[in-house]
Amino acid sequence: MLLSLKPLTLASSPEWEPTLGAGPLLGIAVAAVALILIAIIGFRLHAFITLILVSLLTAIATGIPFDTLVKEMTTGFGATLGSVALLVGLGAMLGKLVEASGGAKVLADAMINRFGENRAPLALGVASLIMGFPIFFDAGLVVMLPIVFAVAHRLRGSVIAYGIPAAAAFSVMHVFLPPHPGPVGASALLGANMGLVMLLGIIVAVPTFYVTGIIWGKYISAKVAVEMPNFFGSIPDEKLAKNPPSVGTVIGLMVLPVILIFFNTGLTMAIKAGSLDSESAFIQFLIMLGNTPIALLISVLVALIVLGKKVAEDKVALEKTIDSALGPICSIVLITGAGGMFGGILRASGIGDAMSGLMSDLGIPLVIAAYLIALALRLAQGSATVALLTAAGLVAPGVEAAVATGDLSALGVACIVLAASAGSVFASHVNDSGFWLVGRLMGMDVKTTLKVWTTQQAFESILAFLLVYVIYLFA
């Protein structure tokens, strides 16, 4: 089935309308990305300053009015910071408690003894796959990193060898599997069967994770050297708690936020299915407890109770230990927020509309069109969710027409959802807040992050699409 596309307008500021054409807008976007790379890699200008400066210059160049310019910048910054700061801050506190109590060492030793040194990356990746089913990418990564660092420390290996499998696992689950918002939203727009999307998502996600997480992580870690980050402190073994928590206790603390978030997801889906009363205050209270920031807050409080006495003798020392977790991650939070600012300016400038216009009247198969549109939008403005939902909206009329004429099966519709999902993850770079989060959390500079993470995301996108396309041929 071929498709002629109608551009879908992306949301921008209600106070002004973009005036530049597609060519100038795309040229400005390319120049802005190039300027960021030159400033950070070539001139060693701090990423936080660079992103703010380039966001300002981009806003001026694209014609955003001076009276709304700062508002557009702070909107993108605040929207990203509002979620990232809570997740990273609470996750760092939880990680510090687990690490300082000796729990990270206990769990790392148990994993190494159970799976062996050679299979430690696979074990971390599989654990992340399971955790990644209900929990968002950034939250899951922050919760898992203390164990990743502990295993890397015990084995004296590269953090990339153990961190990339975990990050790739959270990525594929977030991109391809309901109940994550991207595939759920795209399924709703295209009228896809959610069960089929989930089944095909698992079929696509698992081999994609193995190739782009395990194999790529092993390969690139031998090529790139990265020093162990110090976000949770470098506490010598002799200074760890003499009576560390059990493996079961540590696993319970790590899984607690996952259970709460999964409970939130289940209740929300039950309400949508009509099985529960959405007006019930008790149900809404339970759903609130499973929101990611609240789930992490509850986990930190439980960890304080369970691990507090193992970490410090008195409340003052315990408070200082927790506070020490926040200092090292401040730079990560601010840089990630600035990355969100840059992506927000690109979206507000009309870059999404420009890219959609250029992709009109392609006359190519639906499944390929969905992938290419999502890929182009991902590269242009950074947000995977915007790229996915916009691509789904653009191909929706063609999908509806093909289903009505019997040219497209339910399996084919599910494949188109996953093709757009694959495109939306392609080559995360400087306009994506996730690029800065992963790079800084793993102690990578921009050049190294481009080599390691941007390449991984490109491989993940291409391999996943190839798997989806093979299934589509039999749909």
C-alpha angles and dihedrals in degrees: 000000000000126000139214107198132220113205115246114216115237119221114263136164112312089216098068143015126227112253104185123094127244096264097054093042093052091045091053091049092052091046091049093053091047091050091052092052093046093047095048101035100030104033097024092230111167112267094232093055092041095053093048092047095047091045089055094047091046092051091051093045093050092051102251104165116256092235092059099031098094091044091055090050096048092044092060092042094048095045091055096039093049092066102026096050093054095044097044094041096050092039091053091051091050090047092049092052092048092046098044093047091055091248095122091053091047093051093042091052091047092051092048092048092047101043103019129236096282094053097043093101090051092049091051090047095050091048088052091049090056093045091045095063095084103010125080121248099253096042093047093049093051092049093048099045098082089061091044091052092045093052092046089050094048092049095038089230135140115284087224092062090058101027100052094057089053094045092046091050093053090045097054092045092049094047103040109025131075133249086054111102100243100059091035092054093044091048090053092049093049098037092240124170104255093210092055091047090052094047094048090042091060091046090052099037100053100056090037089055093049096050099039096033110034102025096036092044092053092047100046095042088063090053101043128052119209126175118236110267118240101214096124096034130258101261113179115234092246091060096050120104112291090218104043122187121266123262090250092054093051093047090049092054092048093048096044096084090045091054092048092049092045089052089052090051094049094050092047092051091047090054091050089050090052095244095118135042109253090199094061110115091206092054091048089050091054091048090051091054089058096053106117099246092045092046091053091046091053090048092052091050091050090047090052090055096043100038103022097097091045091054101047140003096229139025094253093057091044091052091051091050092053092044090054089064093065101056098065094048098050092088091050093051095048095045091047090050090050089051088054088051092055093047090048092053091051091052094045091048091065098254091137092055090047092052092045090052093053090050093054123116094014095150094210133129116291095241093052092044091053091051096046095046093050091045093051093047092047091054092044103049109009104230112117092196093053091046093050098045093043091051090048091050092050096051095038096094091051092047092049092050093047092050091048092054093044094246093119127050129207088258090054092052091051089051091053090053090053093044089057088046090054092051092049093062097050119134105337107213143160097313091058118084089210090063090061094042095054095040096049096041090055094044096248125146120225096267092050093045089054090052095045111027104024090050092046091052091049091051091046091053096047097044093046092050092049090053091047092048092052090053090046091057089063095042 
